């Protein structure tokens, strides 16, 4: 829970975010700017270029400023953030609405995962009424993929092995694969979920090829 009283009393606020929370961090950044406060956006991992349309994408930095007297950890749950903003009677401007809509698309995986319910659609409707640039969000997040992701797919698909009558797919990843492709762990998850859509596939297993093929993750058909 964000302590808005702490924001009022702080002089320099840092919003710390990973890739999954970056859109929500942009919404918070806009709110804090509206309070005429100094604010910094500190990332803890590489941010996908697909979200470069977000209002404060260019403001991201990796180092923590020494003058910061409040750190807010951004969270990926856009619905919870939207609810918190409303409960605190905070006006959601267009930049905030756009960032929140982008966060909602990411959080619900395009309104397809288990977090998507009637509340998610209600929040989306309210954000559109608040002038969220939802078509831009859809264009960048649902119709575009990064070059890094395409490179990663070629590496992972090349080493893909099926077993158990094609019901299990074994995928392999190494640190070098991520480095040479420029991809992120979030991109890896996208590849695994895409492979799970193949006909007859019930499970996808991810192995670390440069660590004695240690299994990292397994996802199964719901």
C-alpha positions as CSV (number, residue, x, y, z in Angstrom):
1,X,0.0,0.0,0.0
2,X,1.4,3.4,-1.0
3,X,1.5,5.9,1.9
4,X,0.4,9.1,0.2
5,X,1.1,11.1,3.4
6,X,4.8,10.1,3.0
7,X,4.8,11.5,-0.5
8,X,3.4,14.8,0.7
9,X,6.2,15.0,3.3
10,X,9.1,13.9,1.1
11,X,11.4,16.1,-1.0
12,X,12.8,13.6,-3.4
13,X,10.9,10.5,-4.2
14,X,12.3,7.4,-6.0
15,X,10.0,5.0,-7.8
16,X,11.9,1.7,-8.1
17,X,10.5,-0.7,-10.7
18,X,11.1,-3.9,-12.7
19,X,9.9,-4.5,-16.2
20,X,6.5,-5.9,-15.0
21,X,5.7,-2.8,-13.0
22,X,7.1,-0.1,-15.3
23,X,3.8,1.1,-16.7
24,X,2.4,1.5,-13.1
25,X,5.6,3.3,-12.1
26,X,4.9,5.8,-15.0
27,X,1.5,6.5,-13.6
28,X,3.0,7.1,-10.1
29,X,5.6,9.3,-11.7
30,X,3.0,11.5,-13.3
31,X,1.1,11.8,-10.0
32,X,4.2,12.8,-8.0
33,X,5.1,15.4,-10.7
34,X,1.6,16.9,-10.3
35,X,2.5,17.4,-6.6
36,X,5.5,19.5,-7.7
37,X,7.9,17.0,-6.1
38,X,11.3,15.9,-7.3
39,X,11.0,12.3,-8.5
40,X,13.3,9.7,-10.0
41,X,12.5,6.5,-11.9
42,X,15.0,3.8,-11.0
43,X,14.8,0.5,-12.9
44,X,16.0,-2.8,-11.5
45,X,16.1,-4.6,-14.9
46,X,16.1,-3.9,-18.6
47,X,12.9,-2.3,-19.9
48,X,11.4,-3.6,-23.1
49,X,11.5,-1.0,-25.9
50,X,7.8,-1.8,-26.7
51,X,6.9,0.5,-23.9
52,X,8.8,3.5,-25.2
53,X,5.4,5.2,-25.8
54,X,4.9,5.6,-22.1
55,X,5.2,9.2,-21.0
56,X,8.3,8.8,-18.8
57,X,10.2,6.0,-20.6
58,X,13.2,8.4,-21.2
59,X,13.4,9.2,-17.5
60,X,14.5,5.7,-16.4
61,X,17.9,5.4,-14.7
62,X,19.8,2.6,-13.0
63,X,21.5,4.4,-10.0
64,X,19.7,5.4,-6.8
65,X,20.1,9.2,-6.2
66,X,21.8,10.0,-2.9
67,X,19.3,12.8,-2.2
68,X,16.2,10.5,-2.2
69,X,14.3,10.5,1.1
70,X,11.5,8.2,0.0
71,X,11.5,5.0,-2.0
72,X,8.3,3.6,-3.5
73,X,8.4,0.0,-4.9
74,X,6.1,-0.2,-7.9
75,X,4.0,-3.3,-8.1
76,X,2.6,-5.1,-11.2
77,X,-1.1,-5.2,-10.0
78,X,-2.6,-2.3,-12.0
79,X,-6.1,-3.0,-10.7
80,X,-4.9,-2.6,-7.1
81,X,-3.1,0.6,-7.9
82,X,-6.1,2.0,-9.7
83,X,-8.3,1.2,-6.7
84,X,-5.8,2.8,-4.3
85,X,-5.7,6.0,-6.4
86,X,-9.5,6.2,-6.4
87,X,-9.8,5.5,-2.7
88,X,-7.4,8.4,-2.0
89,X,-9.5,10.7,-4.3
90,X,-6.5,11.3,-6.6
91,X,-7.4,12.8,-10.0
92,X,-6.2,10.5,-12.8
93,X,-4.9,12.7,-15.7
94,X,-4.5,11.5,-19.3
95,X,-0.8,10.5,-18.9
96,X,-1.7,8.5,-15.8
97,X,-4.7,6.8,-17.5
98,X,-2.5,5.8,-20.5
99,X,0.2,4.3,-18.3
100,X,-2.5,2.5,-16.2
101,X,-4.1,1.1,-19.3
102,X,-0.8,-0.2,-20.5
103,X,-0.2,-1.7,-17.1
104,X,-3.6,-3.4,-17.3
105,X,-2.8,-4.9,-20.7
106,X,0.4,-6.3,-19.3
107,X,-1.0,-7.4,-16.0
108,X,-3.9,-9.3,-17.6
109,X,-1.8,-10.4,-20.7
110,X,-4.2,-8.7,-23.0
111,X,-7.2,-9.7,-20.9
112,X,-6.4,-13.4,-21.3
113,X,-4.9,-14.6,-18.0
114,X,-6.5,-15.7,-14.7
115,X,-6.2,-12.1,-13.3
116,X,-8.7,-10.9,-15.8
117,X,-12.3,-10.7,-14.5
118,X,-15.2,-8.2,-14.7
119,X,-13.2,-5.8,-12.6
120,X,-10.5,-5.6,-15.1
121,X,-12.9,-4.7,-17.9
122,X,-14.6,-2.1,-15.6
123,X,-11.2,-0.5,-14.9
124,X,-10.4,-0.5,-18.6
125,X,-13.7,1.2,-19.4
126,X,-13.0,3.9,-16.8
127,X,-9.5,4.5,-18.1
128,X,-10.8,5.0,-21.6
129,X,-13.3,7.5,-20.3
130,X,-10.4,9.3,-18.7
131,X,-8.8,9.7,-22.2
132,X,-6.3,6.9,-22.0
133,X,-4.6,6.5,-25.3
134,X,-5.7,2.9,-25.4
135,X,-5.2,2.4,-29.2
136,X,-1.5,3.3,-28.8
137,X,-1.2,0.9,-25.9
138,X,-2.7,-1.9,-28.0
139,X,-0.6,-1.1,-31.0
140,X,2.7,-1.2,-29.1
141,X,1.9,-4.0,-26.6
142,X,-0.2,-6.4,-28.7
143,X,0.8,-5.8,-32.3
144,X,4.6,-5.4,-31.9
145,X,7.5,-7.5,-30.8
146,X,11.1,-6.5,-30.2
147,X,14.0,-7.6,-32.4
148,X,15.5,-9.1,-29.2
149,X,12.5,-11.4,-28.8
150,X,12.8,-12.6,-32.4
151,X,16.5,-13.4,-31.9
152,X,15.7,-15.3,-28.7
153,X,13.0,-17.3,-30.4
154,X,15.4,-18.4,-33.1
155,X,17.9,-19.6,-30.5
156,X,15.3,-21.4,-28.3
157,X,13.4,-23.0,-31.1
158,X,16.6,-24.3,-32.7
159,X,17.3,-26.4,-29.6
160,X,13.7,-27.3,-28.8
161,X,13.1,-31.1,-28.1
162,X,9.7,-32.8,-27.8
163,X,9.1,-35.9,-25.7
164,X,6.3,-38.1,-24.3
165,X,4.5,-38.3,-27.6
166,X,5.0,-34.6,-28.3
167,X,3.2,-33.7,-25.1
168,X,6.3,-32.2,-23.4
169,X,8.5,-29.6,-24.9
170,X,12.0,-29.1,-23.5
171,X,13.5,-25.7,-24.1
172,X,17.0,-24.5,-23.3
173,X,18.5,-21.1,-22.4
174,X,21.9,-19.8,-21.4
175,X,23.4,-16.5,-20.2
176,X,25.1,-16.2,-23.6
177,X,21.7,-16.6,-25.4
178,X,20.3,-13.7,-23.4
179,X,23.4,-11.6,-23.9
180,X,23.7,-12.0,-27.7
181,X,19.9,-11.6,-28.3
182,X,19.5,-8.7,-26.0
183,X,16.4,-10.4,-24.6
184,X,15.1,-10.4,-21.0
185,X,13.7,-13.0,-18.7
186,X,10.2,-11.6,-19.5
187,X,10.9,-12.5,-23.2
188,X,11.8,-16.0,-22.1
189,X,8.4,-16.3,-20.4
190,X,6.7,-15.2,-23.6
191,X,8.4,-17.9,-25.6
192,X,7.4,-20.6,-23.1
193,X,3.8,-19.5,-23.2
194,X,3.8,-19.4,-27.0
195,X,5.2,-22.9,-27.2
196,X,2.5,-24.1,-24.8
197,X,-0.1,-23.2,-27.5
198,X,1.2,-25.9,-29.9
199,X,-1.3,-28.7,-30.5
200,X,-0.9,-31.7,-28.2
201,X,1.6,-29.9,-25.9
202,X,0.7,-30.2,-22.2
203,X,3.9,-29.0,-20.6
204,X,6.9,-26.8,-21.4
205,X,10.1,-27.2,-19.4
206,X,13.0,-24.7,-19.4
207,X,16.6,-25.9,-18.8
208,X,19.7,-23.9,-18.1
209,X,22.0,-25.2,-20.8
210,X,25.2,-23.7,-19.3
211,X,24.5,-25.0,-15.8
212,X,24.3,-28.8,-16.3
213,X,20.8,-28.5,-17.9
214,X,19.4,-27.6,-14.5
215,X,15.6,-27.2,-14.8
216,X,14.5,-23.6,-14.2
217,X,10.8,-23.6,-14.8
218,X,7.9,-25.8,-15.9
219,X,4.6,-24.5,-17.2
220,X,1.6,-26.7,-17.9
221,X,-1.7,-26.4,-19.8
222,X,-4.5,-25.3,-17.5
